[in-house]
Amino acid sequence: MPAWLGLFITFHFVALGWIYFRAPNIAVAHSVLVGALTGSASGLAGFVSEHLYVLILMLVFIVTHRWDSHARVRLALQHSPKPVVWATVLGVATLAIALSQGSSAKFIYFDF
């Protein structure tokens, strides 16, 4: 078996197993699988409005990924004033904390 096929099969086996592991019962797991495989595009506008922030982040990543490298980040940090670097780090950390406050998702092993 080619290595890529083994990776493909393993990934999908594990991903499907997580659905059954996380669902409270088999009926919910089956409804999750059916919903994932038979979803419709009729609610596309609602989906976009509900997940606009995540979609914008994905778009920013796709657009900027070409120039994303450790060498470029190191070069930018070396040529930037230290107060600007620290202000940026603190601003990003504050933003991450503020945005994560609304999340109520439980840790996957919380009920285990």
JOPEZI-V8602 format. One record per backbone hydrogen bond with DSSP energy under -0.5 kcal/mol. NH is the residue of the N-H (numbers start at 0). CO is the residue of the C=O. E is the energy in kcal/mol with one decimal. If there is no record, write none. Layout:
NH&CO&E / NH&CO&E
This chain:
5&1&-1.9 / 6&2&-2.4 / 7&3&-2.2 / 8&4&-2.6 / 9&5&-2.5 / 10&6&-2.7 / 11&7&-2.1 / 12&8&-2.4 / 13&9&-2.5 / 14&10&-2.6 / 15&11&-2.3 / 16&12&-2.0 / 17&13&-2.1 / 18&14&-1.1 / 19&15&-1.4 / 20&16&-2.1 / 21&17&-2.6 / 22&18&-2.0 / 28&24&-1.9 / 29&25&-2.6 / 30&26&-2.1 / 31&27&-2.2 / 32&28&-2.2 / 33&29&-2.7 / 34&30&-2.4 / 35&31&-2.1 / 36&32&-1.9 / 37&33&-1.9 / 43&40&-1.3 / 46&42&-2.3 / 47&43&-2.7 / 48&44&-2.4 / 49&45&-2.1 / 50&46&-2.1 / 51&48&-0.6 / 54&50&-2.3 / 55&51&-2.4 / 56&52&-2.3 / 57&53&-2.3 / 58&54&-2.2 / 59&55&-2.6 / 60&56&-2.3 / 61&57&-2.6 / 62&58&-2.5 / 63&59&-2.5 / 64&60&-1.7 / 66&63&-1.2 / 67&64&-1.5 / 68&66&-0.8 / 72&68&-1.9 / 73&69&-2.8 / 74&70&-2.3 / 75&71&-2.4 / 76&72&-2.5 / 77&73&-2.1 / 78&74&-1.5 / 79&75&-0.6 / 83&80&-0.6 / 84&80&-1.9 / 85&81&-2.6 / 86&82&-2.2 / 87&83&-2.1 / 88&84&-2.4 / 89&85&-2.6 / 90&86&-2.2 / 91&87&-2.6 / 92&88&-2.3 / 93&89&-2.5 / 94&90&-2.5 / 95&91&-2.5 / 96&92&-2.2 / 97&93&-2.6 / 98&94&-2.5 / 99&95&-1.6 / 100&96&-0.7 / 100&97&-0.6 / 101&98&-0.7 / 102&99&-1.1 / 109&106&-2.0 / 111&108&-0.8
